[in-house]
């Protein structure tokens, strides 16, 4: 963690967006306002009054991001720049508590659309890690077969260990991203059920 009196940069890695925004808001309560995110893991904060700011996440289709950002500004939020700007669909907004709406997207349909984008993001991640798991498993089996076939070889033994570790990491990440995807599915279904009840 880099810091001076009025500015800090914290390294933190998240797969769970709910936990990420919860942590950012804990920093807000301690008197730190998020101003920039680099590489998805380096968070830069500046010193503010404790509990002065609140931060929210929202997702939107790429072609509507500028429109949503302008609407958020009307609601008292400012967009937090990050290195995925222009490439992703996840937006970070922050604003002073007394000057913003607690949630500027009130329509259930808009909330559902945002959650579906989050779900798609984690669905894509789960597919990528699933493919990586299969590839690393096949490589690990190949190296094990080679090791057995030609006898003990230091290089092949090291490669076997490395590919097994990569398989374990990618498979656990696959399971984790699947669980987050299902969590967003449950949220979408819950909102859909609620909207049906009130129709």
Residue pairs with C-beta under 8 A, 6 or more apart in sequence:
1 8
1 9
1 10
1 11
2 8
2 9
3 9
5 47
6 46
6 47
7 44
7 45
7 46
7 47
8 32
8 44
8 45
9 42
9 43
9 44
9 45
10 27
10 42
10 43
10 45
11 41
11 42
11 43
12 20
12 23
12 41
12 43
13 40
13 41
14 20
14 23
14 41
15 122
15 125
15 173
15 176
15 177
15 180
16 180
17 57
17 90
17 118
17 180
20 57
21 55
21 56
21 57
24 34
24 43
24 55
24 92
25 54
25 55
27 34
27 43
27 45
28 34
28 48
28 51
28 52
28 53
28 54
28 55
28 94
29 50
29 51
30 50
31 47
31 48
31 49
31 50
31 51
31 52
32 45
32 46
32 47
32 48
33 45
33 46
33 47
33 48
33 52
33 53
33 94
34 43
34 44
34 45
34 53
34 55
34 80
34 92
34 94
35 44
35 45
35 46
35 80
35 81
36 43
36 44
36 80
36 81
36 82
37 43
37 44
37 80
37 81
37 82
37 83
37 92
38 44
38 82
38 83
39 83
40 82
40 83
40 84
51 97
52 96
52 97
53 94
53 95
53 96
53 97
54 94
54 95
54 96
54 97
54 100
54 102
55 80
55 92
55 93
55 94
56 77
56 92
56 93
56 94
56 103
56 104
57 90
57 91
57 92
57 93
58 68
58 72
58 90
58 91
58 93
58 105
58 114
59 89
59 90
59 91
59 113
59 114
59 115
59 117
59 118
59 121
60 68
60 89
60 91
60 113
60 114
60 117
61 89
61 117
62 89
65 89
65 91
68 91
69 79
69 91
71 104
72 78
72 79
72 91
72 93
72 104
73 79
75 95
75 100
75 101
75 104
76 95
76 96
76 99
76 100
76 101
76 104
77 93
77 94
77 95
77 100
77 104
78 93
78 94
78 95
79 91
79 92
79 93
80 92
80 93
80 94
82 92
84 90
88 121
89 117
89 121
90 117
90 118
90 121
93 104
105 111
105 114
108 191
108 194
108 195
109 195
111 191
112 188
112 191
112 192
112 195
115 184
115 187
115 188
115 191
116 184
116 188
118 184
119 181
119 184
119 185
119 188
122 177
122 180
122 181
122 184
123 181
125 177
126 174
126 177
126 178
126 181
129 170
129 171
129 173
129 174
129 177
130 174
132 166
132 170
132 174
133 167
133 170
133 171
133 174
136 163
136 164
136 166
136 167
136 170
137 167
137 171
139 159
139 163
140 160
140 163
140 164
140 167
143 156
143 159
143 160
143 163
144 160
146 153
146 156
147 153
147 156
147 157
147 160
150 156
